[in-house]
């Protein structure tokens, strides 16, 4: 086994925990972002709030949207019908994406590896 192979093996086995952590963070934020997109689409299409699936998605995403509600004077744009654009959900989508990027950047800085001595 060459020195390069030994170093590569040491680095890959040492970074398994970090890789798992980065993937977990990405998964959690990915699920949250997908739910927010579904929320935005459901509200744009005027989905029936009495439907159990619609109600569950709206209820699950309320906690994600609430910290961003009221950041602007306009929380939603309505049309003459039941559909509307939830501006707070769009802002939440951007906000959670930025928070994810910040967390991943911090994890990457913390994962700086020093080459293993051979």
N, CA, C and O atoms as a printed pandas DataFrame, in Angstrom:
     atom_number atom_name residue_name chain_id  residue_number  x_coord  y_coord  z_coord
0              1         N          UNK        A               1    0.859   -1.176    0.000
1              2        CA          UNK        A               1    0.000    0.000    0.000
2              3         C          UNK        A               1    0.899    1.231    0.000
3              4         O          UNK        A               1    1.841    1.316    0.788
4              5         N          UNK        A               2    0.608    2.187   -0.888
5              6        CA          UNK        A               2    1.421    3.390   -0.985
6              7         C          UNK        A               2    1.021    4.384    0.099
7              8         O          UNK        A               2    0.002    4.230    0.772
8              9         N          UNK        A               3    1.869    5.422    0.245
9             10        CA          UNK        A               3    1.569    6.463    1.231
10            11         C          UNK        A               3    0.261    7.172    0.898
11            12         O          UNK        A               3   -0.511    7.519    1.791
12            13         N          UNK        A               4    0.018    7.384   -0.397
13            14        CA          UNK        A               4   -1.214    8.046   -0.829
14            15         C          UNK        A               4   -2.437    7.223   -0.433
15            16         O          UNK        A               4   -3.426    7.776    0.047
16            17         N          UNK        A               5   -2.377    5.914   -0.630
17            18        CA          UNK        A               5   -3.510    5.044   -0.290
18            19         C          UNK        A               5   -3.755    5.040    1.208
19            20         O          UNK        A               5   -4.906    5.048    1.644
20            21         N          UNK        A               6   -2.685    5.029    2.008
21            22        CA          UNK        A               6   -2.855    5.062    3.471
22            23         C          UNK        A               6   -3.511    6.373    3.903
23            24         O          UNK        A               6   -4.410    6.374    4.744
24            25         N          UNK        A               7   -3.058    7.491    3.323
25            26        CA          UNK        A               7   -3.632    8.792    3.673
26            27         C          UNK        A               7   -5.100    8.851    3.273
27            28         O          UNK        A               7   -5.931    9.345    4.036
28            29         N          UNK        A               8   -5.420    8.361    2.104
29            30        CA          UNK        A               8   -6.796    8.371    1.624
30            31         C          UNK        A               8   -7.692    7.533    2.522
31            32         O          UNK        A               8   -8.807    7.947    2.838
32            33         N          UNK        A               9   -7.229    6.377    2.934
33            34        CA          UNK        A               9   -8.014    5.513    3.812
34            35         C          UNK        A               9   -8.233    6.191    5.150
35            36         O          UNK        A               9   -9.342    6.165    5.684
36            37         N          UNK        A              10   -7.188    6.801    5.701
37            38        CA          UNK        A              10   -7.340    7.486    6.990
38            39         C          UNK        A              10   -8.328    8.635    6.895
39            40         O          UNK        A              10   -9.168    8.806    7.778
40            41         N          UNK        A              11   -8.234    9.428    5.826
41            42        CA          UNK        A              11   -9.143   10.565    5.683
42            43         C          UNK        A              11  -10.580   10.119    5.463
43            44         O          UNK        A              11  -11.501   10.720    6.017
44            45         N          UNK        A              12  -10.790    9.083    4.670
45            46        CA          UNK        A              12  -12.161    8.661    4.386
46            47         C          UNK        A              12  -12.820    8.033    5.600
47            48         O          UNK        A              12  -14.017    8.226    5.813
48            49         N          UNK        A              13  -12.066    7.281    6.408
49            50        CA          UNK        A              13  -12.683    6.691    7.593
50            51         C          UNK        A              13  -12.911    7.743    8.669
51            52         O          UNK        A              13  -13.859    7.627    9.445
52            53         N          UNK        A              14  -12.063    8.767    8.734
53            54        CA          UNK        A              14  -12.239    9.823    9.731
54            55         C          UNK        A              14  -13.364   10.770    9.385
55            56         O          UNK        A              14  -13.919   11.412   10.276
56            57         N          UNK        A              15  -13.715   10.874    8.122
57            58        CA          UNK        A              15  -14.730   11.841    7.714
58            59         C          UNK        A              15  -16.125   11.233    7.598
59            60         O          UNK        A              15  -17.058   11.929    7.199
60            61         N          UNK        A              16  -16.291    9.972    7.931
61            62        CA          UNK        A              16  -17.593    9.327    7.809
62            63         C          UNK        A              16  -18.645   10.029    8.662
63            64         O          UNK        A              16  -19.776   10.227    8.216
64            65         N          UNK        A              17  -18.280   10.401    9.875
65            66        CA          UNK        A              17  -19.208   11.113   10.756
66            67         C          UNK        A              17  -19.615   12.454   10.192
67            68         O          UNK        A              17  -20.784   12.832   10.264
68            69         N          UNK        A              18  -18.648   13.187    9.624
69            70        CA          UNK        A              18  -18.945   14.491    9.041
70            71         C          UNK        A              18  -19.830   14.345    7.819
71            72         O          UNK        A              18  -20.775   15.111    7.628
72            73         N          UNK        A              19  -19.518   13.357    6.991
73            74        CA          UNK        A              19  -20.321   13.130    5.797
74            75         C          UNK        A              19  -21.762   12.813    6.178
75            76         O          UNK        A              19  -22.696   13.328    5.564
76            77         N          UNK        A              20  -21.941   11.987    7.167
77            78        CA          UNK        A              20  -23.279   11.643    7.638
78            79         C          UNK        A              20  -23.995   12.877    8.183
79            80         O          UNK        A              20  -25.188   13.059    7.942
80            81         N          UNK        A              21  -23.282   13.716    8.907
81            82        CA          UNK        A              21  -23.875   14.927    9.465
82            83         C          UNK        A              21  -24.306   15.884    8.353
83            84         O          UNK        A              21  -25.407   16.432    8.393
84            85         N          UNK        A              22  -23.432   16.083    7.358
85            86        CA          UNK        A              22  -23.761   16.964    6.239
86            87         C          UNK        A              22  -24.963   16.428    5.472
87            88         O          UNK        A              22  -25.859   17.188    5.106
88            89         N          UNK        A              23  -24.982   15.134    5.230
89            90        CA          UNK        A              23  -26.113   14.535    4.516
90            91         C          UNK        A              23  -27.403   14.642    5.318
91            92         O          UNK        A              23  -28.471   14.860    4.746
92            93         N          UNK        A              24  -27.315   14.491    6.635
93            94        CA          UNK        A              24  -28.505   14.598    7.487
94            95         C          UNK        A              24  -29.067   16.017    7.462
95            96         O          UNK        A              24  -30.277   16.210    7.351
96            97         N          UNK        A              25  -28.182   17.006    7.566
97            98        CA          UNK        A              25  -28.616   18.401    7.519
98            99         C          UNK        A              25  -29.277   18.690    6.173
99           100         O          UNK        A              25  -30.332   19.322    6.116
100          101         N          UNK        A              26  -28.653   18.224    5.093
101          102        CA          UNK        A              26  -29.202   18.426    3.759
102          103         C          UNK        A              26  -30.563   17.754    3.613
103          104         O          UNK        A              26  -31.471   18.322    3.004
104          105         N          UNK        A              27  -30.713   16.555    4.163
105          106        CA          UNK        A              27  -31.992   15.842    4.100
106          107         C          UNK        A              27  -33.087   16.589    4.847
107          108         O          UNK        A              27  -34.185   16.767    4.321
108          109         N          UNK        A              28  -32.801   17.026    6.060
109          110        CA          UNK        A              28  -33.803   17.716    6.876
110          111         C          UNK        A              28  -34.253   19.002    6.190
111          112         O          UNK        A              28  -35.450   19.269    6.086
112          113         N          UNK        A              29  -33.293   19.796    5.723
113          114        CA          UNK        A              29  -33.661   21.039    5.051
114          115         C          UNK        A              29  -34.341   20.773    3.711
115          116         O          UNK        A              29  -35.218   21.534    3.304
116          117         N          UNK        A              30  -33.948   19.704    3.023
117          118        CA          UNK        A              30  -34.598   19.338    1.768
118          119         C          UNK        A              30  -36.061   18.988    1.962
119          120         O          UNK        A              30  -36.912   19.374    1.161
120          121         N          UNK        A              31  -36.349   18.259    3.022
121          122        CA          UNK        A              31  -37.744   17.918    3.332
122          123         C          UNK        A              31  -38.535   19.179    3.655
123          124         O          UNK        A              31  -39.661   19.349    3.188
124          125         N          UNK        A              32  -37.941   20.063    4.458
125          126        CA          UNK        A              32  -38.623   21.313    4.809
126          127         C          UNK        A              32  -38.881   22.155    3.567
127          128         O          UNK        A              32  -39.964   22.721    3.414
128          129         N          UNK        A              33  -37.900   22.240    2.683
129          130        CA          UNK        A              33  -38.069   23.031    1.464
130          131         C          UNK        A              33  -39.136   22.422    0.548
131          132         O          UNK        A              33  -39.927   23.146   -0.056
132          133         N          UNK        A              34  -39.152   21.113    0.452
133          134        CA          UNK        A              34  -40.170   20.444   -0.375
134          135         C          UNK        A              34  -41.565   20.715    0.184
135          136         O          UNK        A              34  -42.492   20.995   -0.575
136          137         N          UNK        A              35  -41.718   20.634    1.490
137          138        CA          UNK        A              35  -43.021   20.915    2.110
138          139         C          UNK        A              35  -43.446   22.365    1.872
139          140         O          UNK        A              35  -44.622   22.640    1.632
140          141         N          UNK        A              36  -42.489   23.288    1.939
141          142        CA          UNK        A              36  -42.817   24.692    1.691
142          143         C          UNK        A              36  -43.248   24.912    0.240
143          144         O          UNK        A              36  -44.168   25.684   -0.029
144          145         N          UNK        A              37  -42.586   24.239   -0.681
145          146        CA          UNK        A              37  -42.980   24.356   -2.094
146          147         C          UNK        A              37  -44.391   23.799   -2.292
147          148         O          UNK        A              37  -45.205   24.393   -2.999
148          149         N          UNK        A              38  -44.671   22.665   -1.670
149          150        CA          UNK        A              38  -46.014   22.085   -1.768
150          151         C          UNK        A              38  -47.044   23.037   -1.177
151          152         O          UNK        A              38  -48.131   23.191   -1.733
152          153         N          UNK        A              39  -46.717   23.679   -0.053
153          154        CA          UNK        A              39  -47.622   24.642    0.571
154          155         C          UNK        A              39  -47.926   25.793   -0.384
155          156         O          UNK        A              39  -49.082   26.174   -0.567
156          157         N          UNK        A              40  -46.876   26.340   -0.988
157          158        CA          UNK        A              40  -47.056   27.466   -1.907
158          159         C          UNK        A              40  -47.942   27.066   -3.079
159          160         O          UNK        A              40  -48.842   27.815   -3.459
160          161         N          UNK        A              41  -47.697   25.900   -3.651
161          162        CA          UNK        A              41  -48.492   25.429   -4.791
162          163         C          UNK        A              41  -49.944   25.183   -4.383
163          164         O          UNK        A              41  -50.865   25.570   -5.102
164          165         N          UNK        A              42  -50.152   24.543   -3.239
165          166        CA          UNK        A              42  -51.526   24.271   -2.776
166          167         C          UNK        A              42  -52.310   25.562   -2.591
167          168         O          UNK        A              42  -53.471   25.650   -2.990
168          169         N          UNK        A              43  -51.677   26.565   -1.986
169          170        CA          UNK        A              43  -52.375   27.827   -1.762
170          171         C          UNK        A              43  -52.605   28.586   -3.070
171          172         O          UNK        A              43  -53.620   29.265   -3.229
172          173         N          UNK        A              44  -51.662   28.468   -4.001
173          174        CA          UNK        A              44  -51.846   29.108   -5.305
174          175         C          UNK        A              44  -52.998   28.487   -6.081
175          176         O          UNK        A              44  -53.718   29.171   -6.808
176          177         N          UNK        A              45  -53.160   27.174   -5.913
177          178        CA          UNK        A              45  -54.225   26.478   -6.641
178          179         C          UNK        A              45  -55.567   26.517   -5.902
179          180         O          UNK        A              45  -56.557   25.978   -6.397
180          181         N          UNK        A              46  -55.608   27.143   -4.734
181          182        CA          UNK        A              46  -56.853   27.256   -3.990
182          183         C          UNK        A              46  -57.324   25.938   -3.418
183          184         O          UNK        A              46  -58.517   25.638   -3.449
184          185         N          UNK        A              47  -56.399   25.144   -2.895
185          186        CA          UNK        A              47  -56.739   23.830   -2.340
186          187         C          UNK        A              47  -57.729   23.965   -1.183
187          188         O          UNK        A              47  -57.731   24.956   -0.454
188          189         N          UNK        A              48  -58.558   22.950   -1.040
189          190        CA          UNK        A              48  -59.576   22.917    0.011
190          191         C          UNK        A              48  -58.912   22.643    1.354
191          192         O          UNK        A              48  -58.315   21.583    1.543
192          193         N          UNK        A              49  -59.007   23.574    2.277
193          194        CA          UNK        A              49  -58.379   23.447    3.596
194          195         C          UNK        A              49  -59.028   22.352    4.437
195          196         O          UNK        A              49  -58.436   21.899    5.417
196          197         N          UNK        A              50  -60.205   21.930    4.079
197          198        CA          UNK        A              50  -60.884   20.861    4.819
198          199         C          UNK        A              50  -60.333   19.483    4.466
199          200         O          UNK        A              50  -60.556   18.523    5.203
200          201         N          UNK        A              51  -59.622   19.375    3.356
201          202        CA          UNK        A              51  -59.009   18.112    2.966
202          203         C          UNK        A              51  -57.911   17.757    3.972
203          204         O          UNK        A              51  -57.123   18.616    4.370
204          205         N          UNK        A              52  -57.866   16.485    4.380
205          206        CA          UNK        A              52  -56.920   16.060    5.413
206          207         C          UNK        A              52  -55.457   16.234    4.996
207          208         O          UNK        A              52  -54.626   16.657    5.800
208          209         N          UNK        A              53  -55.150   15.913    3.757
209          210        CA          UNK        A              53  -53.759   16.039    3.292
210          211         C          UNK        A              53  -53.343   17.507    3.234
211          212         O          UNK        A              53  -52.259   17.872    3.687
212          213         N          UNK        A              54  -54.204   18.331    2.679
213          214        CA          UNK        A              54  -53.919   19.763    2.596
214          215         C          UNK        A              54  -53.771   20.346    3.990
215          216         O          UNK        A              54  -52.848   21.114    4.264
216          217         N          UNK        A              55  -54.685   19.973    4.859
217          218        CA          UNK        A              55  -54.639   20.462    6.240
218          219         C          UNK        A              55  -53.351   20.031    6.951
219          220         O          UNK        A              55  -52.754   20.816    7.688
220          221         N          UNK        A              56  -52.925   18.781    6.730
221          222        CA          UNK        A              56  -51.696   18.277    7.358
222          223         C          UNK        A              56  -50.471   19.023    6.858
223          224         O          UNK        A              56  -49.590   19.368    7.645
224          225         N          UNK        A              57  -50.406   19.271    5.567
225          226        CA          UNK        A              57  -49.249   19.983    5.004
226          227         C          UNK        A              57  -49.226   21.432    5.482
227          228         O          UNK        A              57  -48.172   21.948    5.852
228          229         N          UNK        A              58  -50.374   22.083    5.476
229          230        CA          UNK        A              58  -50.427   23.457    5.964
230          231         C          UNK        A              58  -50.084   23.538    7.447
231          232         O          UNK        A              58  -49.391   24.459    7.880
232          233         N          UNK        A              59  -50.568   22.577    8.219
233          234        CA          UNK        A              59  -50.247   22.555    9.649
234          235         C          UNK        A              59  -48.773   22.298    9.911
235          236         O          UNK        A              59  -48.177   22.909   10.798
236          237         N          UNK        A              60  -48.186   21.393    9.138
237          238        CA          UNK        A              60  -46.767   21.064    9.329
238          239         C          UNK        A              60  -45.863   22.225    8.935
239          240         O          UNK        A              60  -44.802   22.421    9.528
240          241         N          UNK        A              61  -46.278   22.985    7.944
241          242        CA          UNK        A              61  -45.427   24.082    7.481
242          243         C          UNK        A              61  -45.681   25.398    8.206
243          244         O          UNK        A              61  -44.916   26.349    8.044
244          245         N          UNK        A              62  -46.733   25.465    8.993
245          246        CA          UNK        A              62  -46.991   26.698    9.752
246          247         C          UNK        A              62  -45.811   27.051   10.655
247          248         O          UNK        A              62  -45.443   28.220   10.775
248          249         N          UNK        A              63  -45.221   26.042   11.287
249          250        CA          UNK        A              63  -44.086   26.295   12.173
250          251         C          UNK        A              63  -42.865   26.786   11.399
251          252         O          UNK        A              63  -42.042   27.520   11.945
252          253         N          UNK        A              64  -42.741   26.390   10.138
253          254        CA          UNK        A              64  -41.624   26.833    9.310
254          255         C          UNK        A              64  -41.826   28.253    8.792
255          256         O          UNK        A              64  -40.860   28.990    8.593
256          257         N          UNK        A              65  -43.078   28.633    8.577
257          258        CA          UNK        A              65  -43.392   29.942    8.012
258          259         C          UNK        A              65  -43.495   31.018    9.098
259          260         O          UNK        A              65  -43.162   32.178    8.854
260          261         N          UNK        A              66  -43.944   30.646   10.268
261          262        CA          UNK        A              66  -44.244   31.616   11.324
262          263         C          UNK        A              66  -43.089   32.568   11.670
263          264         O          UNK        A              66  -43.340   33.759   11.858
264          265         N          UNK        A              67  -41.834   32.098   11.762
265          266        CA          UNK        A              67  -40.754   33.051   12.082
266          267         C          UNK        A              67  -40.569   34.136   11.019
267          268         O          UNK        A              67  -40.003   35.190   11.309
268          269         N          UNK        A              68  -41.030   33.896    9.822
269          270        CA          UNK        A              68  -40.840   34.843    8.728
270          271         C          UNK        A              68  -42.090   35.669    8.434
271          272         O          UNK        A              68  -42.058   36.573    7.599
272          273         N          UNK        A              69  -43.184   35.359    9.118
273          274        CA          UNK        A              69  -44.442   36.082    8.893
274          275         C          UNK        A              69  -44.316   37.488    9.475
275          276         O          UNK        A              69  -43.819   37.670   10.586
276          277         N          UNK        A              70  -44.766   38.462    8.720
277          278        CA          UNK        A              70  -44.748   39.842    9.193
278          279         C          UNK        A              70  -43.452   40.576    8.886
279          280         O          UNK        A              70  -43.291   41.725    9.298
280          281         N          UNK        A              71  -42.521   39.943    8.169
281          282        CA          UNK        A              71  -41.285   40.639    7.820
282          283         C          UNK        A              71  -41.567   41.779    6.845
283          284         O          UNK        A              71  -40.872   42.795    6.842
284          285         N          UNK        A              72  -42.574   41.599    6.037
285          286        CA          UNK        A              72  -42.987   42.622    5.088
286          287         C          UNK        A              72  -44.429   43.002    5.383
287          288         O          UNK        A              72  -45.152   42.240    6.025
288          289         N          UNK        A              73  -44.839   44.131    4.937
289          290        CA          UNK        A              73  -46.219   44.560    5.175
290          291         C          UNK        A              73  -47.223   43.653    4.479
291          292         O          UNK        A              73  -48.392   43.593    4.861
292          293         N          UNK        A              74  -46.764   42.962    3.472
293          294        CA          UNK        A              74  -47.637   42.125    2.667
294          295         C          UNK        A              74  -47.334   40.658    2.955
295          296         O          UNK        A              74  -46.280   40.158    2.560
296          297         N          UNK        A              75  -48.236   39.965    3.632
297          298        CA          UNK        A              75  -48.035   38.550    3.950
298          299         C          UNK        A              75  -48.529   37.636    2.837
299          300         O          UNK        A              75  -47.994   36.542    2.653
300          301         N          UNK        A              76  -49.538   38.068    2.096
301          302        CA          UNK        A              76  -50.031   37.267    0.985
302          303         C          UNK        A              76  -50.750   38.163   -0.022
303          304         O          UNK        A              76  -51.252   39.238    0.306
304          305         N          UNK        A              77  -50.778   37.678   -1.240
305          306        CA          UNK        A              77  -51.463   38.385   -2.322
306          307         C          UNK        A              77  -52.665   37.540   -2.718
307          308         O          UNK        A              77  -52.528   36.366   -3.063
308          309         N          UNK        A              78  -53.841   38.150   -2.665
309          310        CA          UNK        A              78  -55.049   37.394   -2.991
310          311         C          UNK        A              78  -55.572   37.783   -4.361
311          312         O          UNK        A              78  -55.340   38.879   -4.870
312          313         N          UNK        A              79  -56.283   36.835   -4.922
313          314        CA          UNK        A              79  -57.027   37.119   -6.154
314          315         C          UNK        A              79  -58.496   37.172   -5.772
315          316         O          UNK        A              79  -58.827   37.166   -4.586
316          317         N          UNK        A              80  -59.343   37.222   -6.720
317          318        CA          UNK        A              80  -60.774   37.236   -6.416
318          319         C          UNK        A              80  -61.278   35.875   -5.966
319          320         O          UNK        A              80  -62.376   35.770   -5.420
320          321         N          UNK        A              81  -60.490   34.837   -6.188
321          322        CA          UNK        A              81  -60.920   33.487   -5.842
322          323         C          UNK        A              81  -60.252   33.032   -4.547
323          324         O          UNK        A              81  -59.715   33.842   -3.793
324          325         N          UNK        A              82  -60.295   31.729   -4.305
325          326        CA          UNK        A              82  -59.749   31.175   -3.068
326          327         C          UNK        A              82  -58.225   31.045   -3.098
327          328         O          UNK        A              82  -57.614   30.778   -2.064
328          329         N          UNK        A              83  -57.609   31.226   -4.253
329          330        CA          UNK        A              83  -56.156   31.059   -4.332
330          331         C          UNK        A              83  -55.447   32.353   -3.949
331          332         O          UNK        A              83  -55.958   33.452   -4.161
332          333         N          UNK        A              84  -54.254   32.188   -3.378
333          334        CA          UNK        A              84  -53.424   33.345   -3.059
334          335         C          UNK        A              84  -51.970   32.930   -2.957
335          336         O          UNK        A              84  -51.646   31.763   -2.739
336          337         N          UNK        A              85  -51.100   33.921   -3.122
337          338        CA          UNK        A              85  -49.666   33.692   -3.009
338          339         C          UNK        A              85  -49.237   34.036   -1.597
339          340         O          UNK        A              85  -49.357   35.181   -1.161
340          341         N          UNK        A              86  -48.743   33.052   -0.893
341          342        CA          UNK        A              86  -48.300   33.238    0.494
342          343         C          UNK        A              86  -46.872   33.773    0.482
343          344         O          UNK        A              86  -45.912   33.007    0.400
344          345         N          UNK        A              87  -46.742   35.096    0.566
345          346        CA          UNK        A              87  -45.433   35.745    0.518
346          347         C          UNK        A              87  -44.574   35.290    1.697
347          348         O          UNK        A              87  -43.363   35.121    1.553
348          349         N          UNK        A              88  -45.187   35.095    2.848
349          350        CA          UNK        A              88  -44.441   34.644    4.024
350          351         C          UNK        A              88  -43.808   33.274    3.776
351          352         O          UNK        A              88  -42.703   33.015    4.251
352          353         N          UNK        A              89  -44.491   32.396    3.041
353          354        CA          UNK        A              89  -43.939   31.078    2.720
354          355         C          UNK        A              89  -42.782   31.191    1.740
355          356         O          UNK        A              89  -41.809   30.443    1.838
356          357         N          UNK        A              90  -42.880   32.114    0.803
357          358        CA          UNK        A              90  -41.780   32.334   -0.147
358          359         C          UNK        A              90  -40.557   32.876    0.588
359          360         O          UNK        A              90  -39.434   32.437    0.339
360          361         N          UNK        A              91  -40.775   33.825    1.489
361          362        CA          UNK        A              91  -39.679   34.374    2.289
362          363         C          UNK        A              91  -39.097   33.283    3.193
363          364         O          UNK        A              91  -37.883   33.217    3.383
364          365         N          UNK        A              92  -39.954   32.435    3.744
365          366        CA          UNK        A              92  -39.480   31.326    4.578
366          367         C          UNK        A              92  -38.614   30.370    3.770
367          368         O          UNK        A              92  -37.598   29.880    4.262
368          369         N          UNK        A              93  -39.012   30.106    2.537
369          370        CA          UNK        A              93  -38.238   29.237    1.658
370          371         C          UNK        A              93  -36.828   29.792    1.461
371          372         O          UNK        A              93  -35.842   29.064    1.572
372          373         N          UNK        A              94  -36.748   31.067    1.173
373          374        CA          UNK        A              94  -35.440   31.712    0.987
374          375         C          UNK        A              94  -34.660   31.720    2.308
375          376         O          UNK        A              94  -33.462   31.439    2.334
376          377         N          UNK        A              95  -35.347   32.040    3.384
377          378        CA          UNK        A              95  -34.692   32.096    4.692
378          379         C          UNK        A              95  -34.120   30.757    5.124
379          380         O          UNK        A              95  -32.971   30.689    5.561
380          381         N          UNK        A              96  -34.900   29.693    5.011
381          382        CA          UNK        A              96  -34.415   28.369    5.415
382          383         C          UNK        A              96  -33.300   27.881    4.503
383          384         O          UNK        A              96  -32.408   27.158    4.948
384          385         N          UNK        A              97  -33.339   28.271    3.226
385          386        CA          UNK        A              97  -32.256   27.898    2.308
386          387         C          UNK        A              97  -30.960   28.597    2.708
387          388         O          UNK        A              97  -29.889   27.993    2.662
388          389         N          UNK        A              98  -31.053   29.863    3.099
389          390        CA          UNK        A              98  -29.864   30.585    3.561
390          391         C          UNK        A              98  -29.324   30.018    4.874
391          392         O          UNK        A              98  -28.112   29.936    5.070
392          393         N          UNK        A              99  -30.225   29.632    5.765
393          394        CA          UNK        A              99  -29.801   29.019    7.028
394          395         C          UNK        A              99  -29.107   27.689    6.762
395          396         O          UNK        A              99  -28.098   27.374    7.392
396          397         N          UNK        A             100  -29.649   26.911    5.831
397          398        CA          UNK        A             100  -29.011   25.640    5.455
398          399         C          UNK        A             100  -27.606   25.885    4.899
399          400         O          UNK        A             100  -26.661   25.188    5.269
400          401         N          UNK        A             101  -27.471   26.864    4.022
401          402        CA          UNK        A             101  -26.159   27.176    3.441
402          403         C          UNK        A             101  -25.166   27.595    4.516
403          404         O          UNK        A             101  -23.993   27.226    4.457
404          405         N          UNK        A             102  -25.628   28.363    5.497
405          406        CA          UNK        A             102  -24.759   28.788    6.595
406          407         C          UNK        A             102  -24.306   27.601    7.436
407          408         O          UNK        A             102  -23.127   27.490    7.772
408          409         N          UNK        A             103  -25.234   26.717    7.774
409          410        CA          UNK        A             103  -24.888   25.530    8.569
410          411         C          UNK        A             103  -23.907   24.639    7.813
411          412         O          UNK        A             103  -22.936   24.157    8.396
412          413         N          UNK        A             104  -24.148   24.418    6.532
413          414        CA          UNK        A             104  -23.251   23.579    5.730
414          415         C          UNK        A             104  -21.873   24.218    5.598
415          416         O          UNK        A             104  -20.864   23.513    5.609
416          417         N          UNK        A             105  -21.815   25.548    5.473
417          418        CA          UNK        A             105  -20.521   26.235    5.409
418          419         C          UNK        A             105  -19.753   26.072    6.717
419          420         O          UNK        A             105  -18.540   25.861    6.705
420          421         N          UNK        A             106  -20.451   26.170    7.837
421          422        CA          UNK        A             106  -19.803   25.989    9.140
422          423         C          UNK        A             106  -19.293   24.562    9.286
423          424         O          UNK        A             106  -18.191   24.344    9.789
424          425         N          UNK        A             107  -20.084   23.598    8.854
425          426        CA          UNK        A             107  -19.652   22.201    8.923
426          427         C          UNK        A             107  -18.439   21.948    8.033
427          428         O          UNK        A             107  -17.548   21.184    8.405
428          429         N          UNK        A             108  -18.397   22.576    6.874
429          430        CA          UNK        A             108  -17.253   22.387    5.984
430          431         C          UNK        A             108  -15.991   23.024    6.555
431          432         O          UNK        A             108  -14.896   22.489    6.386
432          433         N          UNK        A             109  -16.137   24.161    7.228
433          434        CA          UNK        A             109  -14.980   24.784    7.864
434          435         C          UNK        A             109  -14.471   23.894    8.992
435          436         O          UNK        A             109  -13.263   23.726    9.158
436          437         N          UNK        A             110  -15.386   23.328    9.762
437          438        CA          UNK        A             110  -14.999   22.462   10.880
438          439         C          UNK        A             110  -14.410   21.143   10.402
439          440         O          UNK        A             110  -13.729   20.459   11.166
440          441         N          UNK        A             111  -14.660   20.776    9.154
441          442        CA          UNK        A             111  -14.208   19.485    8.629
442          443         C          UNK        A             111  -12.848   19.588    7.953
443          444         O          UNK        A             111  -12.417   18.628    7.314
444          445         N          UNK        A             112  -12.176   20.690    8.068
445          446        CA          UNK        A             112  -10.846   20.812    7.467
446          447         C          UNK        A             112   -9.940   19.781    8.102
447          448         O          UNK        A             112   -9.734   19.770    9.316
448          449         N          UNK        A             113   -9.404   18.915    7.261
449          450        CA          UNK        A             113   -8.559   17.823    7.770
450          451         C          UNK        A             113   -7.094   18.129    7.555
451          452         O          UNK        A             113   -6.703   18.686    6.529
452          453         N          UNK        A             114   -6.300   17.763    8.519
453          454        CA          UNK        A             114   -4.852   17.831    8.393
454          455         C          UNK        A             114   -4.400   16.500    7.840
455          456         O          UNK        A             114   -4.839   15.464    8.338
456          457         N          UNK        A             115   -3.529   16.476    6.816
457          458        CA          UNK        A             115   -3.079   15.181    6.280
458          459         C          UNK        A             115   -2.463   14.320    7.369
459          460         O          UNK        A             115   -1.693   14.800    8.202
460          461         N          UNK        A             116   -2.813   13.047    7.349
461          462        CA          UNK        A             116   -2.321   12.105    8.357
462          463         C          UNK        A             116   -0.841   11.838    8.154
463          464         O          UNK        A             116   -0.374   11.708    7.022
464          465         N          UNK        A             117   -0.114   11.759    9.243
465          466        CA          UNK        A             117    1.306   11.401    9.157
466          467         C          UNK        A             117    1.425    9.937    8.812
467          468         O          UNK        A             117    0.668    9.108    9.318
468          469         N          UNK        A             118    2.359    9.620    7.965
469          470        CA          UNK        A             118    2.542    8.245    7.518
470          471         C          UNK        A             118    3.830    7.699    8.055
471          472         O          UNK        A             118    4.171    6.546    7.790
